Amino acid sequence: MKKNIIALGLLSAGLLFSANSIAALNLEGLSPEQAGLAIVTEADKRETGFGNSSASMKMTLINRKGKKSIRNLRSKVLEQLEQGDKSLSIFDEPADVKGTAMLTHSHGLDPDDQWLYLPALKRVKRISSKNKSGPFMGSEFAFEDLGSQEIEKYSYKLLGEEQLDGVDVYKTERIPQYKHSGYTKQIAWTDQEHLRTLKVEYYDRKGSLLKTLSASDFKQFKDQFWRPHRMFMQNHQTKKATELLFENYVFNDASLKESDFVNNSLKRIR
């Protein structure tokens, strides 16, 4: 299975498209549904082959009054060519969350496998597929936002072409096809040159706009892979927000092992 969107470990894909080729897509003669699928399929193709990656992150929680709370963590992603990617997030600061770790094994239409290690309880908690819409560690990112978003998870429809902040983009609708999603739909804006997702709107189970994710400060690595250095999730209903700042990206990190991405390893990770 292939991926197309975000991991928090965060956010592997959709926001992480590469630029193997920047030739314009030929969507002539395709239905809106076929065009939408063609866009994400090509974006996924360009992203394939990064192997693994790691980065450091600063997560800033912003309440409705503007008060900020900062957390520092590390993220690791292991690419899986025949199934969903695996991602790992480890909190280092502040002291009350130090050692907390989140592991995600992404899948297509099957529920993602997710485990959360809570050092205060000294146990690994499995996240139920029915609770994926809940907030991750008090942030505006839901658990279902954290894994790589496999192409099979959605149906697609191209809504049109327009400009976003002076950039030519595709505007695409994504409808979740997996059970227990907290969203009825997502609207994504993807730049036409590099197929990087610049903005996503999330609509809740009542069909109302819930939150908006903006990605910016993209940089290219290994002459191929684009990564955003800033993501900002604004919750329009609670008026809360979460900012993620990424630094120190490393690709093909020899220290990353398959054994790091199993739930039994969470208690040992530091």
WOURMO-V89512 format. One record per residue. N is the residue number from 1. PSI is psi in whole degrees, 0 to 359 (999 if undefined). NEAR is the number of other ideal C-beta (glycine too) atoms within 10 Angstrom. Layout:
n: {N	N}
psi: {PSI	PSI}
near: {NEAR	NEAR}
//
This chain:
n: {1	2	3	4	5	6	7	8	9	10	11	12	13	14	15	16	17	18	19	20	21	22	23	24	25	26	27	28	29	30	31	32	33	34	35	36	37	38	39	40	41	42	43	44	45	46	47	48	49	50	51	52	53	54	55	56	57	58	59	60	61	62	63	64	65	66	67	68	69	70	71	72	73	74	75	76	77	78	79	80	81	82	83	84	85	86	87	88	89	90	91	92	93	94	95	96	97	98	99	100	101	102	103	104	105	106	107	108	109	110	111	112	113	114	115	116	117	118	119	120	121	122	123	124	125	126	127	128	129	130	131	132	133	134	135	136	137	138	139	140	141	142	143	144	145	146	147	148	149	150	151	152	153	154	155	156	157	158	159	160	161	162	163	164	165	166	167	168	169	170	171	172	173	174	175	176	177	178	179	180	181	182	183	184	185	186	187	188	189	190	191	192	193	194	195	196	197	198	199	200	201	202	203	204	205	206	207	208	209	210	211	212	213	214	215	216	217	218	219	220	221	222	223	224	225	226	227	228	229	230	231	232	233	234	235	236	237	238	239	240	241	242	243	244	245	246	247	248	249	250	251	252	253	254	255	256	257	258	259	260	261	262	263	264	265	266	267	268	269	270}
psi: {149	162	160	343	243	140	144	333	38	141	69	110	195	310	2	49	150	184	57	323	138	21	140	142	142	102	7	133	355	148	162	322	316	321	318	317	321	322	311	330	317	320	318	319	318	333	338	136	9	343	275	164	157	158	158	151	147	120	123	118	130	117	178	342	0	1	138	145	126	137	139	135	170	147	145	140	133	117	139	116	332	0	184	152	163	137	151	132	132	124	133	328	153	184	327	347	0	131	349	135	141	126	133	129	109	148	180	255	341	151	140	145	125	138	142	122	124	106	329	327	347	42	158	127	127	133	121	144	338	350	17	340	356	160	143	113	41	6	177	6	129	161	325	349	348	331	169	137	97	146	322	344	343	159	155	152	124	121	340	182	136	191	142	112	40	4	134	126	158	136	117	141	136	127	119	135	357	157	152	21	145	1	143	330	164	142	123	142	118	127	141	336	309	356	44	132	120	336	142	131	136	130	134	185	346	359	8	149	122	308	164	132	130	134	138	180	52	141	150	139	146	30	26	310	130	138	136	142	357	132	138	118	116	122	115	341	319	346	15	165	161	130	136	126	126	140	166	47	135	134	149	50	114	340	345	132	154	325	345	341	39	148	333	346	350	323	337	347	134	999}
near: {19	22	29	30	29	26	29	26	30	27	30	31	30	28	26	26	26	24	16	16	11	10	8	9	15	9	16	6	7	15	11	15	13	14	21	24	19	17	22	27	15	17	26	23	16	20	27	13	13	20	14	22	26	19	21	15	23	14	24	15	18	20	13	10	7	8	8	10	13	12	21	15	24	18	24	25	30	21	18	17	10	6	16	27	27	25	29	26	25	20	21	16	12	11	7	10	18	15	17	19	24	24	26	29	20	26	18	16	12	16	15	23	17	24	18	20	22	14	16	9	8	9	11	16	12	10	21	12	16	10	13	22	16	12	16	22	18	14	22	23	23	20	23	25	27	27	30	33	30	24	18	17	26	25	14	21	18	21	15	9	12	11	10	14	11	5	15	12	22	24	17	24	19	23	14	18	12	18	11	13	19	18	21	15	17	21	16	27	22	26	19	16	13	19	26	25	26	20	20	24	17	24	17	16	11	7	10	10	12	23	23	17	25	18	24	12	11	17	11	12	14	13	8	14	21	20	22	22	16	13	24	19	21	17	19	15	10	13	12	19	21	24	19	24	16	19	9	9	17	15	16	11	15	7	9	18	12	10	9	17	22	14	16	9	16	24	14	10	14	9}
//
